[in-house]
Amino acid sequence: MLRTHPRTVHPDTHRRVKGGELIGSREPNGTYAWRGIRYAAAPVGPLRWRAPQSSPAWAGVLKALEHGPMAPQYAGMLVQAPARLHGKVVGDEDCLTLNVFAPSEAPAARRRPVMVWIHGGANAAGTSATYDVARNYAAHDGIVVVTVNYRLGVLGWFCHPALIKADQATPEEQSGNFGTLDLIAALRWVRENIAAFGGDPECVTIFGESAGAQNVLTLLASPLAAGLFHRAIAQSPVVDTFDVDEATERNHSPLESFRTSSHEIAARLWVTAGRNADVDSADNTLQAMPPVEVAAFLRSLSPAQLLGAVKPGTGGMYLTPRPIRDGVVLPKQPLSDLFRSGAWNRVPIILGSNRDEYRAFIADKAEHAWLLPGKFPVLRNRAEYLGEAGFLSKVWRSINLDEPADALLASGHSEVWTYRFDWDEAPAVPVLRPDLLFGAAHGMEMPFAFRDVRGELDLFKVNTPFNKAGRAAVAEAMGSAWASFAHSGVPSLPNGFNWQRRTTDRGPDSLVIDSPAGGGLRMEMLRADVSSIKAGLRRSADVSSGTARCRIYARAFLWCPMFVQHGSLDEYDQWCEEFSCNTPAHVFRPVMEV
C-alpha cells in the first residue's frame, strides 16, 4: 500500500540493540515500527556468496524509518512495482535488513511472543516491504512481529566449485545456501535483540508462504537453526530441494527450469561476456581455468548481468536450484525423509494449502485464456481450466502437505495441525469472472492470515463491500488461530471450534477454512495420494481431451521440479498411447516457465 505522508520519529521508540541506538515511528494503527535494521553486513564485493557477517556498529541514533532495499530480482507484481518496470532487474545486494513492529503499550510483566515472517516468491522475488500489514498482530494480539529480507535466486542459492576453492570457503559457505544462512542470521539477531522491543526470544514463531513456507521447512531441517524458534507455520509450502550434483552440474533437459545449475549459469554468463561462442565451449573453458579467475569473473558482474543468465516467468519469478542438500546447512535427505527420521528441529507446526493453488499460475496461459489490454485474462474454456487447476492443486497438496505432515507424524511428533483454505468469494463479474479465475488461489490466504479486512494486502483486487462480512469472519478465524498458536503452541478458533490435531487415523485430518456462506469452519478428511489423483485424472469428465490429460500429467509429474519424482517419461508415453496424444512431453512446459 502506497504511503501518502513521510514517517517521522517518535520519541517513545528509542531502543538500544547490539549495534547501537535506533529510533522508529508510530504507525496509523497505533503500533510502533522500526524499519530497515541491518541484521548482517552488506553481502557485496568479496562478501558476495559468503556466509552473512556481523553487521558493523553505528554511531549516533539510527533513524529506522524506511525499508531496506529488496534483494536483486526481476520486477513484478510481488513487489508492487509499476508496470513499466516489470521484467527489469530492481533491488540491491545490500539487502540484509529486517523490520520490527511492536505494541505501543508499556511493556507487559511478561515479554511478548514473537512472530517472524518470511516472504515468498519462488526464492527469486519478493520483499518484506510488501507485508507491513503484519503489524496487525502487534495491534490486535500483543505480538512483536519481524519481517525479513534475504538474498534471492542466483545470489541466494549458488553452489559453484570455483567459489569454494578460490575463497577457502567454510563448510557453511560450501553449501551454496546463502539465503538459508541469511534467515538463520536474522533469527540469531532476533534471539540477541528482540527483548529490547518487548519480545520473548524463547517464544518465537516462524511463518511464511510459498517459498517462504519452503524456507520454514528448511529451517525445521537445518541443524544450524536449532533453538532459534519454537513454533512454525507453513502456508502453501513446497518441499523440493536439490542435491549438490543437481545444483552444480549441467544437464541437457529441453526445459529452461531444469538447466539452471551453477555451471550452466556461469557458462551462459561467459558467453554473454563474449568469451566463447556457445555454452558448451564456455563450460569447457571455465572448468579448465584456475578457480580464482572464475570466482573473480563471477564477482565482477553486476546483479543485472547475473540475472541475465535466467529467464523470468510468472510474476518475475525464475527457477534456480534451491535449497541445496549439502550435509551441513541442510541434511542430505529429502525433507519428507528427514522428517520421517525424527532428526529435525521438533516444534509445534501448522501446515496448510489453498484449494485452488494452481489457478494463480495458469490463469494467463494461452491454452486457457485470451489476454485483454492490461493483460487481464478471459477464460477460453472454463471447464478445462478448472479441471487442470483442480488436478494440479490436488497434486500440490498431496506432495507438499500430506507427505511432509504424515512424515512428521511418523517420527512420533503429535503437534501437527493441517488446513485447507477455501475462501473463493471474488466478485462474479460477467465475462471476466475473477471468481472462477482465482477461486482459493495460491497466495489468496495471506491477507486473512494477517487479519487484513481493510484491503491493505488485496493482491488479487477481489475485495468488495459485498464480500466484506465473509472476509471478516475468515480473517478473525485465521488471525485468532495464528496468534493463539504464537502465544501457546496450540491454535484456538472463535466460538470454541476445535481444530483437531492431525493423526494417522482414517477420519477428519484437516481444518477447512471458509466463510459462513461457504460452509464455515469444519474438519474434513482431505488426504490424497498421487496414485489416486492419477486415477481420477484418467476418468475425469472435466478434462475434455486426451491432449489435456497428457498436458496435466506432464506439468504435474514431469516438469514441475517439486513433483518430478512422481512420474516418468515411460509412463507419459503410456498415457499418450492410451489417450491418442502425439505431443512430446517437453512441449507442455512448466507453468512458471511460460
KOLSESE-549825 format. One line per 2 residues: number of its first residue (from 1); for each residue x, y, z of C-alpha. Coordinates in steps of 0.25 Angstrom, whole numbers, plus 5000, padded with zeros to 4 digits. Layout:
NUM) X Y Z  ...;
! end
This chain:
1) 5000 5000 5000  5006 5013 4996;
3) 5010 5023 5007  5004 5037 5006;
5) 5012 5044 5016  5026 5044 5022;
7) 5029 5036 5034  5035 5043 5046;
9) 5042 5038 5058  5034 5036 5071;
11) 5041 5039 5084  5036 5026 5091;
13) 5042 5017 5080  5057 5019 5085;
15) 5063 5006 5087  5077 5000 5088;
17) 5081 4988 5081  5095 4981 5079;
19) 5099 4990 5068  5095 5003 5075;
21) 5083 5012 5077  5071 5014 5068;
23) 5058 5021 5067  5046 5017 5060;
25) 5032 5023 5056  5017 5021 5061;
27) 5008 5014 5051  4994 5018 5047;
29) 4988 5007 5055  4996 5012 5068;
31) 5007 5001 5068  5022 5005 5067;
33) 5031 5001 5055  5046 5001 5053;
35) 5049 4998 5038  5062 4995 5031;
37) 5070 4990 5042  5083 4983 5038;
39) 5084 4969 5043  5097 4965 5035;
41) 5107 4973 5027  5105 4976 5013;
43) 5108 4964 5005  5115 4971 4994;
45) 5129 4971 4987  5137 4960 4994;
47) 5125 4956 5003  5116 4952 4991;
49) 5114 4937 4992  5119 4937 5006;
51) 5112 4934 5019  5106 4946 5026;
53) 5115 4954 5034  5113 4962 5047;
55) 5107 4976 5044  5116 4987 5048;
57) 5112 4996 5059  5108 5010 5056;
59) 5110 5024 5063  5099 5032 5068;
61) 5084 5029 5067  5079 5022 5055;
63) 5066 5026 5049  5059 5013 5045;
65) 5048 5019 5037  5050 5013 5023;
67) 5050 4999 5018  5064 4994 5013;
69) 5065 4990 4999  5059 4978 4993;
71) 5069 4967 4988  5072 4968 4973;
73) 5061 4962 4965  5052 4963 4953;
75) 5041 4974 4956  5027 4969 4956;
77) 5014 4969 4964  5020 4962 4976;
79) 5028 4975 4979  5017 4984 4975;
81) 5026 4990 4964  5020 4999 4953;
83) 5016 4992 4940  5027 5000 4933;
85) 5038 4993 4942  5032 4979 4940;
87) 5043 4970 4934  5054 4979 4938;
89) 5064 4976 4949  5062 4984 4962;
91) 5067 4983 4976  5081 4984 4983;
93) 5091 4973 4988  5091 4982 5001;
95) 5078 4975 5005  5080 4968 5019;
97) 5071 4976 5027  5058 4974 5035;
99) 5047 4981 5041  5040 4981 5055;
101) 5026 4984 5059  5022 4984 5073;
103) 5010 4989 5082  5011 5003 5087;
105) 5006 5000 5101  5016 4999 5112;
107) 5024 4986 5113  5016 4975 5120;
109) 5020 4968 5132  5024 4956 5123;
111) 5031 4958 5110  5022 4957 5097;
113) 5022 4945 5087  5030 4948 5074;
115) 5026 4944 5060  5036 4945 5049;
117) 5030 4946 5035  5038 4940 5023;
119) 5032 4945 5009  5030 4936 4997;
121) 5033 4938 4983  5040 4925 4978;
123) 5052 4929 4986  5055 4938 4974;
125) 5046 4950 4976  5038 4958 4987;
127) 5042 4967 4999  5038 4969 5013;
129) 5033 4983 5010  5020 4977 5004;
131) 5016 4972 5017  5015 4983 5027;
133) 5001 4978 5029  5008 4968 5039;
135) 5007 4980 5049  4992 4976 5051;
137) 4997 4965 5061  5004 4975 5069;
139) 4992 4984 5070  4981 4973 5072;
141) 4989 4962 5079  5000 4968 5086;
143) 5011 4961 5078  5024 4966 5073;
145) 5026 4964 5058  5038 4963 5050;
147) 5039 4963 5035  5051 4959 5028;
149) 5059 4962 5014  5069 4951 5010;
151) 5077 4948 4997  5069 4942 4986;
153) 5072 4934 4973  5086 4933 4968;
155) 5091 4942 4979  5084 4934 4990;
157) 5086 4919 4985  5098 4917 4977;
159) 5108 4905 4979  5120 4907 4969;
161) 5132 4899 4972  5141 4911 4967;
163) 5136 4919 4979  5138 4908 4989;
165) 5153 4906 4984  5156 4921 4982;
167) 5150 4926 4995  5155 4915 5004;
169) 5140 4915 5008  5135 4910 5021;
171) 5126 4897 5021  5114 4906 5022;
173) 5118 4914 5010  5122 4902 5002;
175) 5107 4898 5003  5103 4910 4994;
177) 5091 4912 5003  5093 4927 5005;
179) 5078 4931 5006  5076 4920 5017;
181) 5089 4925 5024  5083 4939 5024;
183) 5070 4935 5030  5078 4927 5041;
185) 5086 4940 5044  5073 4948 5045;
187) 5067 4938 5055  5080 4940 5063;
189) 5078 4955 5062  5064 4953 5068;
191) 5070 4944 5079  5080 4955 5083;
193) 5072 4967 5081  5057 4965 5082;
195) 5056 4967 5097  5059 4982 5094;
197) 5045 4983 5087  5038 4975 5098;
199) 5039 4961 5091  5042 4948 5097;
201) 5054 4941 5090  5049 4928 5096;
203) 5035 4929 5089  5038 4931 5074;
205) 5029 4926 5063  5034 4926 5049;
207) 5023 4927 5038  5023 4928 5023;
209) 5016 4926 5010  5020 4918 4997;
211) 5035 4919 4996  5035 4926 5010;
213) 5028 4913 5015  5038 4905 5008;
215) 5049 4913 5016  5041 4910 5029;
217) 5042 4895 5025  5057 4896 5023;
219) 5059 4903 5036  5052 4892 5043;
221) 5062 4883 5036  5075 4891 5038;
223) 5083 4887 5050  5089 4902 5050;
225) 5075 4907 5053  5073 4898 5065;
227) 5067 4906 5077  5065 4919 5069;
229) 5050 4917 5068  5039 4910 5076;
231) 5027 4908 5066  5025 4908 5051;
233) 5014 4911 5041  5016 4907 5027;
235) 5005 4913 5017  5005 4906 5004;
237) 5019 4901 5005  5027 4893 4995;
239) 5037 4882 4999  5046 4882 4987;
241) 5061 4882 4990  5073 4879 4981;
243) 5085 4870 4984  5099 4876 4981;
245) 5100 4870 4967  5087 4875 4963;
247) 5091 4889 4968  5105 4889 4961;
249) 5105 4880 4949  5099 4884 4935;
251) 5089 4875 4929  5082 4874 4915;
253) 5068 4876 4918  5060 4882 4908;
255) 5054 4891 4918  5059 4904 4924;
257) 5055 4901 4938  5064 4889 4938;
259) 5076 4896 4933  5080 4906 4943;
261) 5091 4899 4951  5103 4908 4955;
263) 5112 4902 4944  5101 4905 4934;
265) 5099 4919 4939  5114 4922 4939;
267) 5115 4917 4925  5104 4926 4920;
269) 5110 4938 4926  5123 4935 4920;
271) 5116 4934 4906  5109 4947 4909;
273) 5122 4954 4912  5127 4950 4898;
275) 5138 4940 4903  5132 4928 4896;
277) 5122 4926 4885  5113 4915 4892;
279) 5110 4909 4905  5117 4896 4903;
281) 5130 4902 4899  5129 4913 4911;
283) 5127 4902 4921  5139 4894 4916;
285) 5147 4907 4917  5143 4911 4931;
287) 5145 4897 4936  5160 4898 4931;
289) 5162 4911 4937  5168 4914 4951;
291) 5157 4915 4961  5162 4929 4966;
293) 5160 4934 4952  5146 4928 4950;
295) 5142 4934 4964  5148 4948 4960;
297) 5139 4947 4947  5126 4944 4955;
299) 5129 4955 4965  5132 4965 4954;
301) 5118 4964 4949  5106 4973 4953;
303) 5093 4967 4959  5086 4971 4946;
305) 5097 4963 4938  5096 4951 4947;
307) 5081 4951 4946  5082 4952 4931;
309) 5086 4937 4931  5072 4933 4935;
311) 5058 4935 4929  5047 4941 4937;
313) 5034 4934 4937  5021 4937 4945;
315) 5022 4950 4953  5037 4951 4951;
317) 5040 4938 4957  5050 4929 4952;
319) 5055 4915 4955  5069 4912 4960;
321) 5074 4900 4969  5070 4904 4983;
323) 5071 4900 4994  5083 4890 4994;
325) 5084 4877 5002  5099 4879 5005;
327) 5100 4871 5018  5104 4884 5027;
329) 5093 4895 5025  5083 4884 5021;
331) 5084 4869 5023  5085 4861 5011;
333) 5072 4854 5011  5060 4860 5004;
335) 5051 4867 5014  5040 4857 5016;
337) 5050 4846 5018  5057 4855 5028;
339) 5044 4858 5036  5041 4843 5036;
341) 5054 4840 5042  5051 4849 5054;
343) 5065 4857 5053  5059 4871 5051;
345) 5056 4883 5060  5044 4878 5067;
347) 5034 4889 5070  5018 4890 5068;
349) 5015 4893 5054  5003 4897 5045;
351) 5003 4893 5030  4993 4897 5020;
353) 4990 4899 5005  4979 4906 4997;
355) 4969 4898 4990  4972 4905 4976;
357) 4987 4907 4977  4990 4906 4963;
359) 4979 4916 4957  4989 4927 4961;
361) 4999 4920 4951  4991 4916 4939;
363) 4981 4927 4938  4989 4935 4928;
365) 4993 4923 4919  4990 4923 4905;
367) 4983 4910 4904  4973 4915 4915;
369) 4971 4930 4913  4971 4942 4904;
371) 4978 4954 4910  4971 4967 4909;
373) 4978 4980 4909  4985 4981 4923;
375) 4988 4966 4922  4975 4962 4929;
377) 4971 4948 4925  4958 4944 4920;
379) 4956 4929 4920  4954 4921 4907;
381) 4949 4908 4913  4944 4909 4927;
383) 4942 4894 4930  4956 4891 4924;
385) 4963 4902 4932  4956 4898 4945;
387) 4959 4883 4942  4974 4885 4940;
389) 4976 4895 4952  4968 4885 4961;
391) 4977 4873 4958  4990 4881 4959;
393) 4985 4887 4972  4982 4873 4978;
395) 4996 4868 4974  5002 4881 4981;
397) 4995 4877 4994  4998 4863 4993;
399) 5013 4865 4991  5015 4877 4999;
401) 5006 4876 5010  5001 4861 5012;
403) 5015 4855 5010  5022 4864 5020;
405) 5011 4865 5030  5010 4850 5031;
407) 5025 4849 5031  5025 4858 5043;
409) 5015 4849 5050  5023 4836 5046;
411) 5034 4842 5054  5026 4841 5067;
413) 5022 4856 5066  5008 4859 5070;
415) 5007 4874 5070  5003 4876 5055;
417) 4991 4883 5050  4987 4884 5035;
419) 4977 4892 5028  4971 4895 5014;
421) 4968 4910 5011  4955 4910 5003;
423) 4950 4925 5002  4946 4928 4988;
425) 4937 4940 4988  4943 4949 4978;
427) 4932 4956 4970  4926 4948 4959;
429) 4928 4960 4948  4922 4956 4935;
431) 4932 4951 4924  4944 4954 4933;
433) 4939 4944 4944  4950 4947 4955;
435) 4943 4937 4964  4946 4926 4954;
437) 4960 4931 4950  4965 4931 4964;
439) 4956 4923 4974  4964 4920 4986;
441) 4977 4922 4978  4992 4922 4983;
443) 4994 4934 4992  4979 4937 4994;
445) 4980 4933 5009  4991 4943 5012;
447) 4982 4956 5016  4973 4947 5024;
449) 4985 4941 5032  4989 4956 5035;
451) 4975 4960 5039  4974 4969 5028;
453) 4960 4973 5025  4962 4987 5020;
455) 4969 4983 5008  4984 4986 5010;
457) 4989 4973 5004  4978 4971 4994;
459) 4987 4965 4984  4977 4960 4975;
461) 4968 4972 4975  4956 4964 4979;
463) 4951 4971 4992  4937 4977 4991;
465) 4926 4982 5001  4918 4970 4997;
467) 4928 4960 5002  4933 4968 5014;
469) 4925 4961 5024  4931 4947 5020;
471) 4945 4953 5019  4944 4958 5033;
473) 4939 4944 5038  4951 4937 5031;
475) 4961 4947 5036  4956 4946 5050;
477) 4958 4931 5049  4971 4931 5043;
479) 4977 4942 5051  4972 4936 5064;
481) 4978 4923 5061  4991 4928 5057;
483) 4992 4938 5069  4988 4927 5079;
485) 4998 4918 5073  5009 4928 5075;
487) 5005 4930 5089  5003 4916 5094;
489) 5007 4906 5083  4992 4902 5081;
491) 4983 4908 5071  4970 4913 5076;
493) 4958 4917 5068  4946 4926 5070;
495) 4934 4921 5077  4942 4909 5083;
497) 4943 4902 5070  4952 4890 5072;
499) 4963 4889 5061  4967 4875 5063;
501) 4982 4871 5062  4985 4862 5050;
503) 4987 4848 5053  4989 4835 5045;
505) 4975 4830 5047  4965 4830 5036;
507) 4956 4841 5039  4956 4857 5039;
509) 4970 4861 5037  4970 4876 5033;
511) 4962 4888 5036  4955 4895 5025;
513) 4955 4910 5026  4943 4917 5019;
515) 4933 4928 5021  4919 4924 5027;
517) 4914 4925 5013  4924 4915 5008;
519) 4921 4905 5019  4929 4911 5030;
521) 4940 4905 5039  4939 4889 5038;
523) 4948 4877 5039  4949 4868 5027;
525) 4958 4856 5023  4966 4862 5011;
527) 4978 4852 5010  4980 4848 4996;
529) 4992 4840 4990  4998 4842 4976;
531) 4993 4829 4971  4978 4832 4974;
533) 4980 4846 4967  4985 4840 4955;
535) 4973 4830 4955  4964 4842 4956;
537) 4971 4849 4944  4969 4837 4935;
539) 4954 4837 4937  4950 4851 4940;
541) 4939 4857 4931  4945 4871 4934;
543) 4956 4868 4925  4951 4868 4911;
545) 4963 4863 4902  4974 4853 4903;
547) 4984 4864 4900  4979 4872 4912;
549) 4980 4859 4921  4995 4857 4916;
551) 4997 4872 4918  4993 4871 4932;
553) 5001 4859 4934  5014 4865 4929;
555) 5012 4878 4937  5009 4870 4949;
557) 5019 4859 4949  5030 4862 4939;
559) 5033 4877 4938  5030 4883 4952;
561) 5043 4881 4960  5036 4878 4973;
563) 5027 4867 4967  5037 4861 4957;
565) 5040 4848 4965  5025 4844 4964;
567) 5025 4842 4949  5033 4837 4937;
569) 5035 4838 4922  5031 4824 4921;
571) 5018 4826 4928  5015 4838 4920;
573) 5017 4830 4907  5007 4820 4912;
575) 4997 4832 4915  5000 4837 4901;
577) 4997 4823 4895  4984 4822 4903;
579) 4979 4836 4900  4984 4837 4886;
581) 4993 4849 4889  5005 4851 4880;
583) 5011 4863 4887  5025 4862 4892;
585) 5025 4864 4907  5034 4876 4907;
587) 5024 4884 4899  5016 4885 4912;
589) 5026 4894 4919  5025 4897 4934;
591) 5015 4908 4937  5025 4917 4943;
593) 5034 4916 4930  5024 4922 4921;
! end
